[in-house]
Amino acid sequence: MSSIEPGTWMESKTTPGAYLEVLAVTDDGGVTVRCDGKTTNTTKQYLRATWIPMGDDS
């Protein structure tokens, strides 16, 4: 599985054509992302469960 780090682009597992960009990652697993022009905070756990890193064939 690819690591989640700033600059990573991800595609939704459930919504074709939905993408987000990872902007920042904190040591405690927090992640800031941009999706549809909006910035929000989430967790690595959530991203791994619902999004696939672009170019990841697993």
GIFENQUI-V820137 format. One record per helix or strand of 2 or more residues. SS is the DSSP state (hx for helix, st for strand). FROM is the first residue (numbers start at 1). TO is the last residue. Records with the same first field share a line. If there is no record, write none. Layout:
SS: FROM-TO  FROM-TO
This chain:
st: 9-12  19-25  30-35  38-43  51-53
hx: 44-50
